[in-house]
Every structure is written in structure tokens, then in C-alpha cells.
Amino acid sequence: MIREAAIQIWGGMECTINRVGNQYFDQSEYAGHYERGAADIDLIHSLGIRTLRYPVLWERQQPQRGGTLSFGVARQCLGRMQELGIEPIVGLVHHGSGPAWVNFFDGSFEEGLAPYARQVAEAFPWVNHYTPVNEPLTTARFCGLYGHWYPHGRDERTFFRVLLSECKATVLAMRAIREVNPAAKLVQTEDLGKCHSTPLLAYQAEMENERRWLSYELLCGKLTKDKLYYNIILRSGIPETELQWFLDNPCTPDIAGFNYYLTSERFLDEDCDKYPREYHGGNGHHRYADIHTVHVPMQGRACGPSQLLKEAWERLRLPLAITECHLHSTREDQIRWFHSMWETVQQVRSEGVDIRAITAWGIFGLFGWNKLVTEPWGTYEPGVFNLSSGTPRPTALAHLLRSLTSQAACDHPVLAGEGWWERHDRLLYGARKVVRMRRRTQRSCRPLLVLGKTGTLGSAFGKLCAARHIHCILLGREDIDLTQPGPIGKVLDELNPWAVVNAAGYVNVDGAESDEERCLQVNAEGPALLAAACAERGIRFLSYSSDLVFDGRKRTPYTEADTVRPLNAYGRSKALSEERILAADPAALVLRTSSFFGPWDAYNFVHATLRDLEAGKLVQAASDVVVSPTYVPDLVHTSLDLLLDHDSGIYHVTNDGQVSWADLARQVALLAGYDEALVEGVRVNTLHLPARRPLFSALQSSRGLALPSWTDALERCLEAMGLPYQSSKIAV
């Protein structure tokens, strides 16, 4: 009988502690959880989440044999969960091999985990849900079959040895826990994967698809002699008594949790020439490529999470849950992915599958999974909160989860767009890449409205919104009159955007000195009217300001809290714009930025420098004016993310670092392979510019926002322009 209760939204913190050689890599340490402690629990509670997969990991708590257990941050956090009414699902080993004093080969892993589990249960007798060992099959593959993690085995016998040890440890740990708390429940987890293949390799796919149930069949006491893998395990040298042990000591999970990623399903193809060499492999009989199904045509094949959940239900007949749901992608695709998985679990529930929950995984993000956590730290993937600057910032996922947990409507317009996994151009192999034509039918979703269609920012929004499948309408001065509220309101009512980006403006800093009235009208009065009209209609509004609102007296980067003191007419127009916009719409976003450069607009300092260098001309640039250069694609991507994240107020958005104009020109010369002697640094007053510039206007955000360095951005800019660059010549 399927429970009538609504499907729950659970939370989970990526908490892997895995071992590579003699090094332990701790995701919670990388994420800063041990420093923030219970503050993280409060953030999770703010999402409406009332069940949380939480780590009390053996390797962290008992690195030395017989060490005293204080539980430290775990005790603080579990106590806070108890106060807030959050039900923990306590994990004891997460992709780990245990402390250094145990191993998988002599029984010490399972014999050590059980007493540790008892001590956890005694310390937290109110905890009712446990995952003693997360994803034993996946961990056994990575530790025993592929050699990624300790003990770095690459053979079937080591794989089976690790798997049996982990599953036996789960049974013994739950037995010890239930001696303390008889009501304790086992929430087991495993990857929800499947292997597909060409007809030739159907035998290999069948073997791998049968293997995916091994951990559950061992725990349930159902790996009997008639099963394919019973005899395969025996042939590897594992004594039959070890398999009999599981038949005699079943420990059926109360919840069968499955973790589904776009990399969980794979396709085997003997035509290796279609794929890069890193995907080539074999089984001793055939050579084949092993590729993720999302990148190959799969017409007519039973694939996708809906199909796999039904297969798991038919096979196990246990209550199910999605225990990890995460996608490393752009912000809108992250919410599209979670929302699509939410709809999937609703669908399979309506078709008779007993599925209880879906878990927002990696709430504080993940580190190094692009290299399977084989190196410390590694690439960071934001989650529900973004830690890029060290401070948790809620993302669009946080707002989606709050809607789902409160059972409110989830109708953000970007959800109507196709996720990248749904698009024709996802097909990298087995078919020509497809560039989709514009849809002939009118889009049903509300657009993002961008003003300034011919400018640097406006045109960049057009390109990047198309790439991110965000419906965007670009308008120019001829399309909307910003001098009167009536015409503004008419356009907004007609187009009904979910957000408006004011990427237009008076940009001639020197010209503004003799045209200040016009500059104030374009940069301050018009945007204020637009902000008021958006506030009246509940439309999100974003406009841009400048580093020139500051006077340059500081010698450390300006932050959002610093007092504005502009030196010129343009700076005064931007300072007034900030004031009027936020007075008209306190929920508006105002982004202070500086010194644009990018690959698509020839009217910027980098392009001008390259043109002069190519012509052999001397480049004169101010050596006493220090700025923070801003790469336009980074600025636009960040702008979209901040809009989707529902941020408001003033943000500083520039690439990280500071540089004089002269040193920026030299770096362009160095990277592009020109003689840096062609760059001459001069004092700004010798350039006789009409508008006075602050000598120091570098920006930095104190609000938890960080962009890549300007040097990294400059390399990417030259690459996007199709220019080779000499990265080895970068002066750090």
C-alpha cells in the first residue's frame, strides 16, 4: 500500500571522506562546514527541509584506534537539528575505506564499524535513521575495480572483497545500532545506473545491469545460488561461506535510496573511432567505448530516471527515495534539473511506485568530482548555496526548494526552457551536432527584457541568453521611451517580462563633462522611472553602475559599503542613479562594474591595444590609474545568476584583482606575443582627458561574490577571439 503522504524534500550535504594513497580528502572540510557548524543547519532549515542526510563519519571521529569520541561539530549540529525538528539520516562512512587502522581484507573494517556505530547510537539515542555505508557498490568499483581510491585494486576479486566487507559492515552496524535503539531504520543508498549497448555488446550490458543490484541483494539476503553473480563471485576466489553469511543474516533496508546523475547511464559501442580515446576500454573479449548516454542517440531504449525507478521498484519492492539529486551546470539548468526530477518522482508515484522523497544533494556544493575526488580540493560545483567566495549565498535552487517545501507553485519562467540534456545539440557522438532553428510558435514563457540591444552589454546578453536557453527580448531606444512612465508601463504590460535588465546608458565619460544634463537624464532619471514601473508590477529589475562613483583616495579595493564621492559628471550620474533606483525599488539589483573587455565588441581597451600592437604603433596608457578589469561574458553570466538567485541591492562585479591601464596593455602584449616595449606608461594628466578620473578605483565584493581573476579572463577573451596566447609568459 503506497503511503498517502506527500513526497518529501530531503536535504544532503556532500560529505565524502575518501582515501587516495595515504591522503584523506574531506568534502566537509573543503566546504567549511566544520567552521560554520550549526549555522549551516539554520540555513538548511530556512529552506523548509525537515529531513537531512548528515555525516558523522568514522574517519573524522575516530582516526586513531580506541580514541575518545567527542563528536565535536556533529554533536552541535545534531543538537540543533533536534531543536529545529529536522530528522537526521546519519551517515557513518561515505565513499570511504575507514580510518587507517582498518582495511577491507582482514575483517577489521566491518568489525571496527559496528562498535563505532553503537557509540554513535548511544550518543544520539533519538536518531532513528542511518546509512552506515553510502553506495557500497559504487565505492567498491572505485576502490577495487577502477583503482581510483584506496586500496586501488583493479580486479574482480578486490572489487568483490570490498563490496562484501562494506555490506557486512552495514549489517553489523545496524545490528549494533538496534541494540541501542530497536526502532532504528536503515536508509540504504546506491547509484541508480544502467548500461545500454549495441547488439554485439548486449552480453556485457546484461552483466553490468545485473551487477547494479548486488548490494541490495546481499543486504536483503537474496543473492541465492540461482543468481548470476553468486557463481561469478565464487569463481573470483571468495569462499561460499561469505555469501551464505548474508543469506543467514539479512538486513532489509527500510528505504532503498538511489542517486541519479546524468552520468549514471552509459552506452557501450564497439565502434571506438566515433569517440575520444579516454572513453576506450574493453573486457578482454571486445574493445569498446563506454560513453554517457546523454551524449548519444538513445531512441527506442528504455532509459531515464522514470524507467530506472520503475525497474528498481519491480526488482526490490521496497519503498524508494532519490537520495542524491544534483547537476553541475548553469543556474537555470540546475533548477530545471531538480524540477524535472521532482516531476519524475511525482509521475512514478502516480503509476504505483512507492517513492517517498527526493533529496537536494550537495547543499553547499561539491569539490573535485570532475576528477572523481582523486586530488585534494579540485573544481568547485555550487549547490543550493554557493561557497565560491567562502560565504554561503542562496542560489535559485534555494528559492525553488522553498517553493516545493511550502507546496507553493513553481512557475519561474526559465523552467519552461529546455535543459541542456534535452536539446538536440547535446549529441556529441553518433550523430551530427544539431543547431536548432528558432521555434516558429510563440514561446509561452515570460521573457527577460534587456534594454540596450546594440550596446556591449545588450548584445552580450542576447548571445549568452540564447546559449543558456533563457527567453530574452532585446529593445533599443527606438522601442521604449524612458522619459515618461506611461510608455514604459505600456511596454512592460505588453511584453510581461519576469525581469528587466537596463544595459543601456550614456557611456561617454569625457563627453558627459559638457553634456551633464543629458547624461543625468539617461543614466539616472530614466532608470529610476523604469525601476518604479517594475516595482509596481512585481518585475525584477537590474541596472549597472560604475567604479567612477568613488574618488580614488583609498589604496585597497572599494567594497559595497564604501561612501561614494564621484569626481566627474558621469560618476555623479551613476551615484544618483543608484540612489533613485533603490528608492523606487528596494528589491532592485545595482551592479557596480568597471573597465569592460570582451570578444564580441571591438570598442574596448583590449581590442584597441591589439589593433595598435598589430599595426606596430606605440600604445600609451595610464600607469597611475588602477582599475579592476571586467570580462563581459563573466559579467553577464553573473548578472543572470544574481537575477535568478533573487539577489537585491548593490553588488561589485568585476574580475578579481587590480591593474593599471599600462600594465593591462603590457599583459595583452605578452599574451598575444607582441613586444611589450610597444607599451608606454604615462601619467593620466598627460593624456589631457576632459573628465577627471580617480587614480584608484579597484572594486571587490564584501557580499560573498567572486569572479575569476582578470588574467584568467584575458586568456579566455583572446581564445574566444581566435588568437593564440602565450600563457607561459604571464607574469604572476
Secondary structure, DSSP 4 states (H G I P E B T S, - for coil): ----SPPEEEEE----EEEETTEEEEHHHHTTHHHHTHHHHHHHHHTT--EEEEE--HHHH-SSTTPPP--HHHHHHHHHHHHHT-EEEEEEEES----TT--SSSSHHHHHHHHHHHHHHHH-TT--EEEEEE-HHHHHIIIIIS-SSTT---SHHHHHHHHHHHHHHHHHHHHHHHHH-TT-EEEEEEE--EEEE-GGGHHHHHHHHHHTTHHHHHHTT---TTSHHHHHHHHTT--HHHHHHHHHS----SEEEEE--TTSEEEEES-GGGS-GGGEEE-SS-EEEEEEGGGS--TT---SHHHHHHHHHHHH-S-EEEEEE---S-HHHHHHHHHHHHHHHHHHHHTT--EEEEEE--TT-EESGGGTT-SSS--EE--SEE-TTSS-EE-HHHHHHHHHHTT-----GGGGSPPGGGSGGG--SSS----PPPPSSPP-SPPEEEE-TTSHHHHHHHHHHHHTT--EEEE-TTT--TT-HHHHHHHHHHH--SEEEE------TTGGGG-HHHHHIIIIIHHHHHHHHHHHHT-EEEEEEEGGGS-S--SS-B-TTSPP---SHHHHHHHHHHHHHHHH-TT-EEEEE--EE-SS-SSSHHHHHHHHHHTTPPEEEESS-EE--EEHHHHHHHHHHHHHTT--EEEE---BS-EEHHHHHHHHHHHHT--GGGEEEE-GGGG--SS---SB--B--SSS----BHHHHHHHHHHHTT----GGG---
